[in-house]
Amino acid sequence: MPIAETPPVTAVLISEMIARGDGRARALIGTLEEAIREDGREGSGSYPLRFSTIARSIQYLALALHEAKRSGSSRKLQPQWAEVLALYESFIGAYPALDLLPKAITDDDLVGLCGFSTKRSGSQKLNFYSAMVLFFTYIVEERKIGDAEMDFIRSCAPEGERDFAARIGEWFRTAFTPGSQEQVDQASRSKARRHEFPIVNIGYTYHPSRNEDFRPFFEHFAVEADGNAHFVCYRPRNEHPDQLVKSFLVIRSPAVETETFRFVHIYQMPSKGSQRRISIGTVLPLEGGICLVGGQRQMTAQKERTVPFTNLKIVVLPWAAISIRERIFGGLAMSADYSGENLVSRIALRCTPIAHSDNITLDAIPLSQLEKDISQDLTRERGLVRDEDDRFRIVASNGARRIEELANNYPTHWDPPPAFYELGRQQTITRNLLEKHHIQEAIADRLGSDNDPKFRTKDGTQFRFWRHLRFGPITGE
């Protein structure tokens, strides 16, 4: 059996290409340098070409060199810049063909990099960042430090950055394959056109298995029409707490299994005519719950990548509901209304086989009409699934009660905090704590109880305080 060929050391590969007069190696180092500098200025880079990743890697290297020395002593852990500089000197000496990298660097250069003080202005030394990338890759690939130091670096690095040196080596090797330089150039040009607005990168660390924990739930409710899972969402309306804003959520399957799921959320208010709002983002199965994190904006006819989001959209769902595949379950949502006012609210989700928002009525639903509205949706849904398919089967009355309970911002088991006291007739504070039943009795005396309401609404509906006054979403006011 032939022995598998060992991939060439990155620095060796680049040196050999420069020695042969291959201009691609020099051009690629220039591309690497500019990508890192641009990330420092704009914060729009992608891993592994991130300014912050490089700075952390060098910082961990400097700390690892001291950690191995102090061997559990009480001496304060501090970076060993002098030893890093000595290693860099040996790196430059080993590869003289890399003459476009700075011959010498100082501890001020390293402190400026790792302290992020050069992030905006950039280092004054030509190809300094490319040198740091290749230097760190050289340290890892050629094992210039011991196992203890390597273990320290791995333990400090975020989980998503522990393969930094390997990814850099792969980046260079891929760029040197036939036809790849043209692809790199084309990708760079398309990147410049793709985003008219700056991009904000946010990193999350979570175990990949969490994504696989979510997959059975997704596949259970995915429909044949598009292979995605769909949900009808309900949250209290800001202006009218006795109404629910009905919206539509799609969770999309990732194109590659290693990627995260994506979501699209659409809602429309009758007071705004045909104008809809859309949220687009990523499904993050974190330890504490399923987090849908994305951006929100008005829907337009333009391509979505050229229109900026005006607000964040975050929905947090409990793992328990996902694990047992509940047809109706609740969560918390943070978004903004049409006026841009931030709001936080409880939200209820019901799985549905309806595959597009155009095929369902998005509206503000009065609580008194919720059961009827659900019945109408269930009638549409029956024609989309086989009779024996009970994944989406619910009873409209039971579903309405469950949604009303989950999407109610009124805390059902609320007790007044100890700081509340009952006021006497002379408006003096007494020592008697204000209990919950005192509040209910006072409301019943003025407005009546749920069983015996004293008032009616304009349309003749009896006003039941604890049911109708549901406390709308918490706003930014």
Secondary structure, 3 states (H helix, E strand, C coil): CCCCCCCCCHHHHHHHHHHCCCHHHHHHHHHHHHHHHHHHHHCCCCCCCCHHHHHHHHHHHHHHHHHHHHCCCCCCCCCCHHHHHHHHHHHHHHCCCCCCCCCCCCHHHHHHHHCCCCCCCCCCCCCHHHHHHHHHHHHHHCCCCCHHHHHHHHHHCCHHHCCHHHHHHHHHHHHCCCCHHHHHHHHHHHHHHHCCCCCCCCCCCCCHHHHHHHHHHHHHHECCCCCCEEEEEEEECCCCCCEEEEEEEEEECCCCCCCCEEEEEEEECHHHCCCEEEEEEEEEEECCEEEEEEEEEECCCCCHHHCCCCEEEEEEECHHHHHCCCCEEEEEEEEECCCCCEEEEEEEEEEECCCCHHHCCCCEEEHHHHHHHHHHHHHHHHCCCCCCCCCCCCCHHHHHHHHHHHCCCCCCCCCCCCCCEEECCCCCEEEEECCHHHHHHHHHHHHECCCCECCECCCCCECCHHHHCCCCCEECC
